[in-house]
Amino acid sequence: MQPWCVPANPEGAPLDQREQITSHRVRAKRGERLYRMGDPFRSLYAIRSGSFKTQQVMRQGKEKVTGFFLTGELMGVDAIGTETHNDDAVALEDSTVCVFPFTKFEDFTRRYPDLQRHLHKVISSEILRSPSAHLHAKPSAEERIAAFLLWISQRHSACGYSGTSFVLRMKRSDIGDYLGITAETVTRVLTRLARQGLVAIRNRHVELKNIEELKRLASA
């Protein structure tokens, strides 16, 4: 989703007019919330720099991680139908987002059919993007971690970044919560994959050394 937030203009809309739908940019410090669960839906948010996690507060007050969003991706799409945000969006690091008021966005896209078609594709891909159910269906933690790394890799590649060398901005506990395993299990599996030569781990930096083997493991 970089085109929403950078000078590139592949949709064919005049750049000066396309920028009219961006009301402003917002900077979120690490740990700050961009929006909260239950807030009325008014805007879409394109991440210009940084990353976010989404989470829901369960009945017992426990926070459950529901997703991750990276630089270049669009947030808030899931609230278009409900007109209410379904999660809290929390910055994983100091981040900047471009804010697109949705009513203004709709008016603009109607004038530029190519942009409207692009938005529809984005909405479809965002709805289908989350592999939560698929990941939870995998019987072993090793399979879940392998599939998670490949998922993050694909998303980095889709935004024009390296799909084989990247930083996991989220904590091990967030990854574990998302995948339904403990933080200790996440660390243990990553260490095992490193020993097997499938990945190289340096703090939060990950390098995928054997993607084909990771794919085999993820689809086991």
Sine and cosine of phi, psi and omega as CSV:
sin_phi,cos_phi,sin_psi,cos_psi,sin_omega,cos_omega
0.00,0.00,0.26,0.97,0.04,-1.00
-0.79,0.61,-0.62,0.79,-0.07,-1.00
-0.83,0.56,-0.40,0.91,0.02,-1.00
-0.95,0.31,-0.34,0.94,-0.22,-0.97
-0.80,-0.61,0.04,1.00,0.00,-1.00
-0.77,-0.64,0.18,-0.98,-0.10,-1.00
-0.90,0.45,-0.35,0.94,0.00,-1.00
-0.82,0.57,0.53,-0.85,-0.10,-0.99
-0.67,-0.74,0.88,0.48,-0.08,-1.00
-0.96,0.29,-0.24,0.97,-0.07,-1.00
-0.98,0.21,-0.23,0.97,0.04,-1.00
1.00,-0.02,-0.01,1.00,0.04,-1.00
-0.99,0.11,0.61,-0.79,0.06,-1.00
-0.82,0.57,0.74,-0.67,-0.12,-0.99
-0.86,0.52,-0.68,0.73,-0.05,-1.00
-0.90,0.43,-0.55,0.84,0.04,-1.00
-0.98,0.22,-0.62,0.79,0.01,-1.00
-0.87,0.49,-0.58,0.82,-0.01,-1.00
-0.95,0.32,-0.26,0.96,0.02,-1.00
-0.91,0.42,-0.41,0.91,-0.03,-1.00
-0.99,0.14,-0.17,0.98,0.09,-1.00
-1.00,0.04,0.94,-0.34,-0.04,-1.00
-0.96,0.29,-0.63,0.78,0.00,-1.00
-0.13,-0.99,0.08,-1.00,0.13,-0.99
-0.93,-0.36,0.52,-0.85,0.00,-1.00
-0.84,-0.54,0.71,-0.70,0.11,-0.99
-0.97,-0.23,0.77,-0.64,0.02,-1.00
-0.88,-0.48,0.82,-0.57,0.08,-1.00
-0.96,0.30,0.38,-0.92,0.04,-1.00
-0.82,0.58,0.79,-0.62,0.00,-1.00
1.00,-0.04,-0.22,0.98,0.02,-1.00
-0.98,0.19,0.46,-0.89,0.02,-1.00
-0.99,-0.12,0.74,-0.67,0.06,-1.00
-0.99,0.17,-0.67,0.74,0.14,-0.99
-0.48,-0.88,0.24,-0.97,-0.07,-1.00
-0.86,-0.51,0.42,-0.91,0.07,-1.00
-0.84,0.54,0.79,-0.62,-0.01,-1.00
0.99,-0.12,-0.24,0.97,0.06,-1.00
-0.90,0.43,0.61,-0.80,0.06,-1.00
-0.90,0.43,0.63,-0.78,0.01,-1.00
-0.98,0.19,0.84,-0.54,0.03,-1.00
-0.76,-0.65,-0.43,0.90,-0.14,-0.99
-0.62,-0.79,0.38,-0.93,0.23,-0.97
-0.98,-0.18,0.42,-0.91,-0.07,-1.00
-0.76,-0.65,0.86,-0.51,0.07,-1.00
-0.98,-0.21,0.80,-0.60,-0.06,-1.00
-0.98,0.17,0.92,-0.39,0.02,-1.00
-0.99,0.15,-0.63,0.78,0.08,-1.00
-0.47,-0.89,0.53,-0.85,0.03,-1.00
0.99,-0.15,-0.33,-0.95,-0.05,-1.00
-0.33,-0.94,0.34,-0.94,-0.04,-1.00
-0.67,-0.74,0.37,-0.93,0.25,-0.97
-0.88,-0.48,0.47,-0.88,0.16,-0.99
-0.94,-0.33,0.56,-0.83,-0.03,-1.00
-0.51,-0.86,0.43,-0.90,0.07,-1.00
-0.88,-0.47,0.55,-0.84,0.07,-1.00
-1.00,-0.07,0.88,-0.48,-0.04,-1.00
-0.99,0.17,0.09,-1.00,-0.07,-1.00
-0.85,0.52,-0.60,0.80,-0.02,-1.00
-0.98,0.17,0.06,1.00,-0.02,-1.00
1.00,0.03,-0.02,1.00,0.02,-1.00
-0.98,0.21,0.65,-0.76,0.01,-1.00
-1.00,-0.02,0.77,-0.64,-0.02,-1.00
-0.91,-0.41,0.86,-0.51,0.01,-1.00
-0.95,0.33,0.78,-0.62,-0.05,-1.00
-0.91,-0.41,-0.18,0.98,0.00,-1.00
0.03,-1.00,0.17,-0.98,0.04,-1.00
-0.72,-0.69,0.59,-0.81,0.01,-1.00
-0.75,-0.66,0.71,-0.71,-0.13,-0.99
-0.92,-0.38,0.17,-0.99,0.05,-1.00
-0.80,0.60,0.75,-0.67,0.01,-1.00
1.00,-0.09,-0.17,0.99,-0.06,-1.00
-0.99,-0.12,0.29,-0.96,-0.08,-1.00
-0.96,-0.27,0.73,-0.68,0.00,-1.00
-0.91,-0.41,0.47,-0.88,0.07,-1.00
0.99,-0.14,-0.07,1.00,-0.05,-1.00
-0.86,0.50,-0.61,0.79,-0.06,-1.00
-0.91,0.41,-0.24,0.97,-0.03,-1.00
-1.00,-0.06,-0.05,1.00,-0.04,-1.00
-0.88,0.48,-0.70,0.71,-0.04,-1.00
-0.96,0.29,-0.64,0.77,-0.07,-1.00
-1.00,0.07,-0.31,0.95,-0.06,-1.00
0.88,0.47,0.30,0.95,0.06,-1.00
-0.60,-0.80,0.67,-0.74,0.02,-1.00
-0.94,0.35,0.69,-0.73,-0.09,-1.00
-1.00,-0.05,-0.14,0.99,-0.08,-1.00
-0.56,-0.83,0.22,-0.98,0.29,-0.96
-1.00,0.08,0.63,-0.78,0.11,-0.99
-0.94,-0.33,0.91,-0.42,-0.13,-0.99
-0.90,-0.44,0.78,-0.63,0.00,-1.00
-0.94,0.35,0.78,-0.63,0.07,-1.00
-0.99,0.13,-0.28,0.96,0.00,-1.00
-0.37,-0.93,0.13,-0.99,0.09,-1.00
-0.86,0.51,0.83,-0.55,-0.16,-0.99
-0.69,-0.72,0.34,-0.94,0.07,-1.00
-0.76,-0.65,0.71,-0.70,0.03,-1.00
-0.80,-0.61,0.49,-0.87,0.14,-0.99
-1.00,-0.07,0.74,-0.67,-0.06,-1.00
-0.98,-0.19,0.81,-0.58,0.01,-1.00
-0.89,-0.46,0.98,-0.17,0.09,-1.00
-0.82,0.57,0.79,-0.61,-0.19,-0.98
-0.93,0.36,-0.61,0.79,0.01,-1.00
-0.89,0.45,-0.65,0.76,0.04,-1.00
-0.92,0.38,-0.62,0.78,0.00,-1.00
-0.90,0.45,-0.71,0.70,0.01,-1.00
-0.88,0.48,-0.70,0.71,0.02,-1.00
-0.86,0.51,-0.67,0.74,-0.04,-1.00
-0.93,0.37,-0.69,0.73,-0.04,-1.00
-0.92,0.38,-0.47,0.88,0.06,-1.00
-0.91,0.42,-0.47,0.88,0.01,-1.00
-0.99,0.14,-0.31,0.95,-0.03,-1.00
-0.77,-0.64,1.00,0.00,-0.08,-1.00
-0.82,0.58,-0.59,0.81,0.00,-1.00
-0.89,0.46,-0.64,0.77,0.02,-1.00
-0.93,0.37,-0.61,0.79,0.03,-1.00
-0.90,0.44,-0.69,0.72,0.04,-1.00
-0.89,0.46,-0.63,0.77,0.03,-1.00
-0.89,0.45,-0.67,0.74,0.02,-1.00
-0.88,0.47,-0.68,0.74,0.01,-1.00
-0.88,0.47,-0.63,0.78,0.05,-1.00
-0.90,0.44,-0.66,0.75,0.00,-1.00
-0.90,0.45,-0.71,0.71,0.00,-1.00
-0.87,0.49,-0.70,0.71,0.02,-1.00
-0.88,0.47,-0.70,0.72,-0.04,-1.00
-0.93,0.37,-0.58,0.82,0.02,-1.00
-0.92,0.38,-0.63,0.78,0.02,-1.00
-0.91,0.42,-0.62,0.78,-0.04,-1.00
-1.00,0.02,-0.12,0.99,-0.17,-0.98
-0.93,0.36,-0.64,0.77,-0.13,-0.99
-0.96,0.28,0.82,-0.57,-0.02,-1.00
-0.99,-0.16,0.38,0.92,-0.14,-0.99
-0.77,0.64,-0.81,0.59,-0.06,-1.00
-0.88,0.47,-0.65,0.76,0.00,-1.00
-0.90,0.44,-0.68,0.73,0.00,-1.00
-0.92,0.40,-0.66,0.75,-0.02,-1.00
-0.93,0.36,-0.39,0.92,0.00,-1.00
-0.97,0.25,-0.28,0.96,0.00,-1.00
-0.96,0.29,0.73,-0.68,-0.14,-0.99
-0.95,0.32,-0.47,0.88,-0.09,-1.00
-0.91,-0.41,0.48,-0.88,0.04,-1.00
-0.89,0.46,-0.56,0.83,-0.01,-1.00
-0.90,0.45,-0.66,0.75,0.03,-1.00
-0.91,0.41,-0.65,0.76,-0.01,-1.00
-0.91,0.42,-0.68,0.73,-0.01,-1.00
-0.92,0.40,-0.68,0.73,0.02,-1.00
-0.87,0.49,-0.71,0.70,0.01,-1.00
-0.91,0.41,-0.61,0.80,0.01,-1.00
-0.90,0.44,-0.71,0.71,0.00,-1.00
-0.89,0.46,-0.64,0.77,0.02,-1.00
-0.93,0.38,-0.60,0.80,0.04,-1.00
-0.90,0.44,-0.72,0.69,0.05,-1.00
-0.90,0.45,-0.64,0.77,0.02,-1.00
-0.86,0.51,-0.72,0.69,-0.02,-1.00
-0.89,0.46,-0.61,0.79,-0.03,-1.00
-0.95,0.31,-0.61,0.79,0.10,-1.00
-0.88,0.47,-0.69,0.72,0.00,-1.00
-0.89,0.45,-0.65,0.76,-0.02,-1.00
-0.89,0.46,-0.46,0.89,0.00,-1.00
-1.00,-0.09,0.14,0.99,0.08,-1.00
1.00,0.03,0.24,0.97,0.01,-1.00
-0.96,-0.29,0.11,-0.99,0.00,-1.00
-0.91,0.42,0.74,-0.67,0.05,-1.00
-1.00,-0.07,-0.03,1.00,-0.03,-1.00
-0.91,-0.41,-0.22,0.98,-0.01,-1.00
-0.63,-0.77,0.92,-0.38,-0.09,-1.00
-0.41,-0.91,0.20,-0.98,0.00,-1.00
-0.96,-0.28,0.76,-0.65,0.12,-0.99
-1.00,0.10,0.98,-0.20,-0.06,-1.00
-0.95,0.31,-0.40,0.92,-0.02,-1.00
-0.99,0.17,0.48,-0.88,0.03,-1.00
-0.96,0.28,0.36,-0.93,0.05,-1.00
-0.85,0.52,-0.59,0.81,0.00,-1.00
-0.92,0.40,-0.57,0.82,0.05,-1.00
-0.93,0.37,-0.68,0.74,0.04,-1.00
-0.87,0.49,-0.72,0.69,-0.01,-1.00
-0.88,0.47,-0.68,0.73,0.00,-1.00
-0.89,0.46,-0.66,0.75,0.01,-1.00
-0.91,0.42,-0.62,0.78,-0.07,-1.00
-1.00,0.00,-0.15,0.99,-0.01,-1.00
0.99,0.17,0.48,0.88,0.06,-1.00
-0.73,-0.69,0.14,-0.99,-0.03,-1.00
-0.99,0.12,0.33,-0.94,0.06,-1.00
-0.88,0.47,-0.61,0.79,0.01,-1.00
-0.89,0.46,-0.62,0.78,0.02,-1.00
-0.92,0.39,-0.64,0.77,0.04,-1.00
-0.85,0.52,-0.75,0.66,-0.01,-1.00
-0.89,0.47,-0.68,0.73,-0.03,-1.00
-0.90,0.44,-0.68,0.73,-0.01,-1.00
-0.93,0.38,-0.68,0.74,0.03,-1.00
-0.87,0.49,-0.65,0.76,0.04,-1.00
-0.89,0.45,-0.66,0.75,0.01,-1.00
-0.90,0.43,-0.69,0.73,0.02,-1.00
-0.90,0.45,-0.58,0.82,0.04,-1.00
-0.92,0.40,-0.68,0.74,0.02,-1.00
-0.90,0.44,-0.51,0.86,0.01,-1.00
-0.99,0.15,-0.08,1.00,0.03,-1.00
0.99,0.15,0.23,0.97,-0.02,-1.00
-0.99,0.11,-0.49,0.87,0.01,-1.00
-0.63,-0.78,0.30,-0.95,0.17,-0.98
-0.85,-0.53,0.76,-0.65,-0.07,-1.00
-0.87,-0.50,0.80,-0.60,0.13,-0.99
-0.73,-0.68,0.98,-0.18,-0.12,-0.99
0.84,0.54,-0.92,-0.40,0.00,-1.00
-0.99,-0.17,-0.02,1.00,0.02,-1.00
-0.99,0.13,0.74,-0.67,-0.03,-1.00
-0.83,-0.56,0.72,-0.69,0.13,-0.99
-0.85,-0.52,0.83,-0.56,0.03,-1.00
-0.99,0.11,0.90,-0.43,-0.09,-1.00
-1.00,-0.08,-0.45,0.89,-0.05,-1.00
-0.60,-0.80,0.99,0.11,-0.08,-1.00
-0.91,0.41,-0.62,0.78,-0.02,-1.00
-0.89,0.46,-0.64,0.77,0.02,-1.00
-0.94,0.34,-0.60,0.80,0.08,-1.00
-0.89,0.46,-0.64,0.77,0.03,-1.00
-0.90,0.43,-0.65,0.76,0.02,-1.00
-0.89,0.45,-0.69,0.73,-0.01,-1.00
-0.91,0.41,-0.65,0.76,-0.04,-1.00
-0.93,0.37,-0.48,0.88,-0.04,-1.00
-0.99,-0.16,0.14,0.99,-0.04,-1.00
-0.89,0.46,0.00,0.00,0.00,0.00
